[in-house]
């Protein structure tokens, strides 16, 4: 959870220069550094412009920019493939519309980096709403270490701000960017989230130490993890990590899903759900972790079906030879979201 939009170790520059020039990017460090500097300069200028605008207008500006740019990038075909597999009953025009809308959401997120202080600190009372579904023990006992899991929905970075607004000390796992200049820019903005940041490549012991200190941790887990186990996601087996569930089971922590929804402009709702439990308490650890991860996948499906245009799926979620599963009702952009219970 709370990893950055540019979480891939493949930089944005590599997406833009195309396959024909990548060999030079790999071979010559000065070319790579030049592209990284250009990338950071472009993004820095984009943030500077977004900062001149009010938060809502900046978000809308970013959305318009990426709805134009995104469909022209190679990644657009991955968006469309993921949406085709998730919603096999949608026609090609609807898939294109969903993919384009998803790029728009990503553009809003990028522009909102310039306003994280407004969203999470100075205007948090009106821009960041907290809600809950069911009994969530950590909300009444913020010192209770908890493992939070979420998906790449709306502005998922805001999850950290929502957890912190609820008074819960949290350490968010993130993926450092390959581009050090760009990484420095993003980390400077993320300080307003109010959380501690732990690089993804840190050992599991680091996570356990954070929990032992009384801090909760946050992880994103809707990606495909090749070292995981096949668990259905939209009726198709996706390699899914068992790490959050096993960590919760082994050390007695709650596993709590957290959803971020965009209400309008740069306003969000962060909803805490009841802890995930195994179906069979008598099963062994691996089976219980698999059952819990299956429940999480089902919950993520529900969230995505409600607001598919909010799902940022720029990486393959299923194997290359995956075929549509059992299928769901046709979903188009703007499908009404299911109501949540406000705390």
C-alpha positions in Angstrom: 0.0 0.0 0.0 1.0 3.6 -0.5 3.7 2.9 -3.1 4.2 5.7 -5.6 2.5 5.9 -9.0 5.9 5.6 -10.6 6.7 2.4 -8.6 8.1 0.4 -11.4 11.9 0.0 -11.6 11.4 0.8 -15.3 11.4 4.6 -15.4 9.0 6.8 -17.3 11.9 7.8 -19.6 12.2 4.2 -20.8 8.5 4.1 -21.6 8.8 7.2 -23.7 12.0 6.5 -25.7 10.7 3.3 -27.1 12.3 -0.1 -27.7 14.7 1.0 -30.5 16.7 3.3 -28.1 16.6 1.2 -25.0 19.8 -0.6 -25.8 21.6 2.8 -25.7 19.8 3.6 -22.4 21.2 0.4 -21.0 24.7 0.6 -22.5 25.7 4.3 -21.8 25.3 5.6 -18.3 25.5 9.3 -19.5 22.5 8.7 -21.8 20.6 7.2 -18.9 21.5 10.0 -16.5 20.6 12.6 -19.2 17.2 11.0 -19.6 16.6 10.8 -15.9 17.5 14.5 -15.5 15.1 15.4 -18.4 12.4 13.3 -16.8 12.8 14.9 -13.4 12.8 18.4 -15.0 9.6 17.7 -16.9 7.9 16.3 -13.8 9.2 19.1 -11.7 7.8 21.7 -14.1 4.5 19.8 -14.1 4.3 19.9 -10.3 5.2 23.6 -10.3 2.3 24.4 -12.6 0.0 22.2 -10.6 1.1 24.0 -7.4 0.0 27.3 -8.9 -3.6 26.0 -9.3 -6.1 25.2 -6.5 -6.1 21.5 -5.6 -9.3 20.7 -7.5 -8.3 22.5 -10.7 -4.8 20.9 -10.5 -6.3 17.5 -10.3 -8.6 18.2 -13.3 -5.6 19.6 -15.2 -3.6 16.4 -14.5 -6.5 14.3 -15.6 -6.9 16.0 -18.9 -3.2 15.8 -19.6 -2.9 12.1 -19.0 -6.1 11.2 -20.8 -4.4 12.6 -23.8 -0.8 11.3 -23.2 -1.6 7.9 -21.7 -3.4 6.2 -24.7 -0.3 7.1 -26.8 2.1 5.1 -24.6 3.0 1.4 -24.9 1.5 0.8 -21.5 -2.0 1.5 -22.8 -2.3 -2.0 -24.3 -1.6 -3.5 -20.9 -4.4 -1.4 -19.4 -6.8 -2.6 -22.1 -5.7 -6.2 -21.7 -6.3 -6.1 -17.9 -9.8 -4.5 -18.4 -10.7 -7.1 -21.1 -9.9 -10.0 -18.8 -11.6 -8.4 -15.8 -14.7 -7.4 -17.8 -15.0 -9.8 -20.8 -18.6 -8.7 -21.6 -17.5 -5.1 -22.3 -17.1 -4.2 -26.0 -13.9 -2.7 -27.3 -15.2 0.9 -27.1 -16.0 0.5 -23.5 -12.6 -1.1 -22.8 -10.9 1.9 -24.5 -13.0 4.3 -22.4 -12.1 2.6 -19.2 -8.4 2.5 -20.0 -8.4 6.2 -21.0 -10.3 7.1 -17.8 -7.8 5.1 -15.7 -5.0 7.2 -17.3 -7.0 10.3 -16.3 -7.1 9.1 -12.7 -3.3 8.6 -12.8 -2.9 12.2 -14.1 -5.0 13.5 -11.2 -2.8 11.6 -8.8 0.4 13.1 -10.3 -1.0 16.6 -10.0 -2.1 15.9 -6.4 1.5 15.3 -5.4 1.8 19.1 -5.4 -1.2 19.4 -3.0 -0.5 16.5 -0.5 0.0 19.1 2.2 -3.5 20.6 1.5 -5.2 17.2 1.2 -3.6 15.5 4.2 -2.7 18.5 6.6 -4.1 22.0 6.1 -7.5 21.1 4.5 -7.7 17.5 5.7 -11.1 18.1 7.5 -12.8 18.7 4.2 -10.6 16.9 1.7 -9.9 13.6 3.6 -12.9 11.8 5.1 -12.6 8.7 7.2 -15.1 5.9 7.2 -15.4 2.3 8.4 -17.3 -0.9 7.6 -17.9 -3.3 10.4 -15.8 -3.5 13.6 -12.3 -2.2 13.1 -10.4 -2.6 16.4 -7.5 -0.4 15.5 -9.8 2.6 15.1 -10.6 2.5 18.8 -7.1 1.4 19.8 -4.6 3.2 17.5 -1.7 1.7 19.3 -2.7 -1.8 18.2 -0.3 -2.8 15.4 -2.2 -3.7 12.3 -1.3 -4.8 8.8 -3.2 -2.6 6.2 -3.6 -3.8 2.6 -5.0 -1.9 -0.3 -5.2 -1.7 -4.1 -4.1 0.7 -6.8 -7.4 2.6 -6.7 -8.0 6.4 -7.0 -5.1 8.1 -5.3 -3.8 5.2 -3.2 -1.0 7.3 -1.7 -3.7 9.1 0.2 -4.3 5.9 2.2 -1.3 6.7 4.3 -2.7 10.2 5.1 -6.1 8.6 6.0 -4.5 6.1 8.4 -2.5 8.9 10.0 -5.5 11.1 10.3 -7.2 8.3 12.2 -4.4 8.7 14.7 -2.6 5.4 13.8 1.2 5.5 13.6 2.0 3.8 10.3 5.0 2.7 8.2 4.2 2.6 4.5 6.1 0.3 2.2 7.1 2.0 -1.1 9.2 1.2 -4.1 12.1 3.6 -4.7 12.4 4.8 -8.3 15.4 4.0 -10.4 15.6 7.7 -11.3 17.2 9.2 -8.2 16.2 12.8 -9.0 12.6 11.9 -9.6 12.6 9.8 -6.4 13.9 12.8 -4.5 11.1 14.9 -5.8 8.4 12.4 -4.8 9.8 11.7 -1.4 9.8 15.4 -0.7 6.1 15.6 -1.4 5.3 12.4 0.5 6.5 13.8 3.8 3.1 15.4 4.1 1.5 12.0 4.3 2.7 11.8 7.9 3.9 8.3 7.8 7.3 6.6 8.0 8.5 5.2 4.7 10.2 1.8 4.3 11.8 0.8 1.0 10.2 -2.4 -0.5 13.6 -4.1 -0.7 14.1 -3.9 3.1 14.0 -7.3 4.8 10.9 -8.8 6.4 12.7 -8.3 9.7 12.4 -4.5 9.2 8.6 -4.9 8.9 8.5 -7.1 12.0 10.5 -4.5 13.9 8.1 -1.8 13.0 5.2 -3.9 14.2 7.1 -4.7 17.4 7.5 -1.0 18.1 3.7 -0.6 18.0 3.5 0.8 14.5 1.1 -0.5 11.8 2.4 -1.2 8.3 0.8 -0.7 4.9 1.1 -2.7 1.7 -0.3 -2.7 -1.8 -1.3 -6.3 -2.9 -3.4 -6.2 -6.1 -0.3 -6.8 -8.3 0.8 -10.1 -9.8 3.5 -11.6 -7.6 5.3 -14.4 -9.5 6.5 -15.9 -6.2 2.9 -16.0 -4.9 0.3 -18.7 -5.2 -2.5 -18.8 -7.9 -5.7 -17.4 -6.4 -8.8 -16.3 -8.5 -9.1 -12.7 -9.3 -12.1 -11.9 -11.6 -12.4 -15.6 -12.1 -8.8 -16.0 -13.4 -5.9 -17.3 -11.3 -3.5 -14.5 -10.4 -0.2 -15.2 -8.6 -1.0 -13.5 -5.3 1.4 -12.8 -2.3 0.6 -14.6 0.9 3.1 -12.4 2.9 0.5 -10.0 4.5 -1.8 -12.9 5.6 1.1 -15.1 6.9 2.6 -12.1 8.8 -0.7 -11.4 10.4 -1.3 -15.1 11.3 2.2 -15.8 12.6 2.4 -12.8 14.9 -1.3 -12.3 15.8 -1.9 -9.0 14.0 -5.2 -7.9 12.3 -5.2 -7.8 8.5 -7.3 -4.8 7.6 -8.3 -3.8 4.0 -8.4 0.0 3.4 -10.1 1.5 0.4 -9.5 5.0 -1.1 -12.2 6.5 -3.2 -12.2 9.8 -5.1 -15.3 11.8 -4.2 -14.8 14.7 -6.5 -11.8 16.7 -7.5 -9.1 16.4 -4.9 -11.5 15.1 -2.1 -11.2 11.5 -0.9 -12.8 9.0 1.4 -10.6 6.4 3.2 -12.6 3.4 4.4 -11.4 0.9 6.9 -12.9 -2.6 6.7 -13.2 -5.3 9.3 -10.2 -7.6 9.7 -9.9 -10.5 7.3 -10.2 -13.9 8.9 -9.6 -17.4 7.5 -12.6 -19.6 6.6 -11.3 -22.5 8.5 -9.5 -21.7 11.8 -8.3 -25.3 12.1 -6.4 -25.3 8.8 -2.7 -25.0 8.6 -1.0 -21.6 8.2 -0.5 -21.8 4.4 -4.2 -22.8 3.9 -5.4 -20.1 6.2 -3.2 -17.5 4.5 -4.6 -18.6 1.1 -8.2 -18.3 2.4 -7.5 -14.8 3.7 -5.8 -13.7 0.5 -8.8 -15.1 -1.5 -11.1 -13.0 0.6 -9.0 -9.9 -0.1 -9.0 -10.6 -3.8 -12.8 -10.8 -3.7 -13.1 -7.5 -1.9 -10.7 -5.8 -4.4 -12.9 -7.2 -7.2 -16.0 -5.6 -5.5 -14.2 -2.2 -5.3 -13.0 -2.3 -8.8 -16.4 -3.3 -10.2 -17.9 -0.4 -8.4 -15.3 2.1 -9.8 -13.3 0.5 -12.6 -12.1 3.8 -13.9 -10.2 4.3 -10.6 -8.1 1.1 -11.1 -4.6 1.8 -12.2 -3.5 -1.4 -13.8 -0.4 -0.6 -15.8 1.2 -4.0 -15.2 0.0 -7.4 -16.2 -2.2 -8.8 -13.5 -2.5 -12.3 -15.0 -0.2 -14.7 -17.0 0.4 -14.0 -20.7 -1.8 -16.9 -21.7 -4.7 -16.0 -19.4 -8.2 -16.3 -20.8 -11.3 -14.6 -19.4 -12.8 -16.3 -16.4 -16.5 -16.7 -15.5 -17.2 -13.1 -16.4 -19.2 -10.3 -14.7 -21.9 -7.9 -15.8 -20.8 -5.3 -18.3 -19.2 -2.4 -16.4 -18.7 1.1 -17.9 -17.1 4.2 -16.6 -19.2 5.9 -13.9 -20.9 2.9 -12.4 -22.4 4.0 -9.1 -20.3 3.0 -6.1 -21.8 0.9 -3.3 -22.4 3.0 -0.2 -20.0 2.8 2.7 -20.7 3.3 6.4 -19.3 6.6 7.7 -17.7 6.5 11.1 
